[in-house]
């Protein structure tokens, strides 16, 4: 697994960038819908799902709560709460922030095989699992979403010289 603190492979995403890319996702999905509702994959899919729901004027929102990471270590996918309203997913839109290896996506596909699965970001290993995405990043890139970051003071360049 990539070291999450390898500066060369980090991809920090700002709130503005996430909003812009989530809205771009909504534009792509507009041509595919209409959708009965959205299944937001917790936790990462909550913010993109809210933006897509607003843009597509979807008011019925369900969650599928899955966990595949513990801190920065990948683990077996655990279903904490299925999306019971979506049944087999027919007419539903699944939204997540990222598809990485595709393991979570495969689990979602088993749960809701007829749903349309969309993510904002996709890595090559997970791309075949999703129907629609906006931005592809390399497999060894670690994405830091806005909720992973906090502003901090930085030392001016001149102050860094030893």
N, C-alpha and C positions, 0 to 999 in steps of 0.2 A: 504494500500500500504506500502511496505517496505520502511523504512527510508534509502535513498540513501547513508547516511553517517554512517550507521551501519558498522563499520570496519569488523565485522565477516561475512557479507554477500556481501562484495564488491569483484568483480572479475576483476582486472585490466588486460587489454590485451595490450601487447607491439606490436610495428610495426612488429617485427620479428615473433612473435607468430601469428599475423593476417595473415601475408604473408604465413607462413608455413601451417596454417589451410586452407587458401583460395586455396593454391596449392593442398592440400590433397583433397579438394572439387573438383577441376578440374580433378584429377585422377579418382575419382568416376564417374564424369559426362562423362568422355571419353568413357566409356563402354555403356552409354545410348544414346549419340549423334549419328550422327551429328545434330547440331542445326542451324537453319536459322540465328538466331541472339540472342542477350541478351537484356533483359529488366532489367536495373539496377533500383532498388527501391531507390529513394532519401530520405534522403541523405546517410544513413548508407550503402546501397548496392553499392555505387559508387566504393569504393576501392576494395572490393572483386570482383566486376564485372570486373574491369580493369585487375586484376590478372588472373581470369578465362578466360577472353577474350584473353589475351596473351598466356596462356598455351594451349588453345584449338584452337588458331589461328582464332578467330571469330572477324571480323572487323565491322559487322553491330551491332551497339549498340543504343538502344532506352532507354528512361527513363519513369518511371511512378512515378509521384511526389505525394506522399501522406503524410499526417501529422496525427499522433495519439498521440503525446505528446506535451505538452506546458511546457517547462522547464522539470521538472521531474514528472509532473502530466499527467496521461492518460486522453485523451479526445476522443470524437467521431471521427472516421476516416473521414478525409476530403480529397477528390480527388482534388488536385491542377492542375494536368495535367495527362490525361490518356496516355497510350502507344498506340498511334494511328496506328503506323506501324504494330503492332503485331496482330491486329484484334482479332480473337478468341484465339490467342496464339499457334495455331498449328505450331509445329516445333520450337517454341521459348523457351528460357530458362529464367526464372525469377530469379534474384539473389538479396538477401538481406543479411544484416549482421546477423540479429537475428529474430527469431519468438518468441514472448513473449506470449501474450494471444491468438494470432491467428486472431485477429480482422482485422488487415491490410491484412493478408493472405487471409481471407475469401473474402474481397473486391477484391483483385487481382484475386482470383479464379472466381468471378462473371464476372470480366472484361475479363479475358483470361482463360476460362475453360479448354482449351486443352494444355496449356503451362506446362512445367516441372518446378516446384518451388523448389529452393534450397537455403539453408541458411548455414552460417558457424556455428552459434550457435542456439540452440533450447531449449526452456523451455517446461516442460510437457504439459501445457495447449495448446500450439501452435503446438506441434509435429504432430498431425493428419492432419494439414493443409499442411505441406511440404512433398515433395517427397524424398528429399535427404538433409542430414545435416551432420556435422562433430562432433560437441561437444555438449553434453547436460549439462545444468546447472539447479540447482533447481529453482523452480518458484519464490522464495523469494530472489534470488541473483540479485544484480544490476551490470551489466557489464559496466565497463568504457573502452571505446575504445580508441585507441591512440589519436584520435582527441579530446577526452574529457579531456586529461591529459596534463600537462606541467611539465617539470623538475623543482624541487625546492630544495633549500638547506635543509638538515636535521641536527638536533642536534645529536651529538654523544651520544651513550647510557649513558656514564658516565655523560654527561651534563644534562641528563634528571632526574637524581636522585635528590630528593628534600632535 
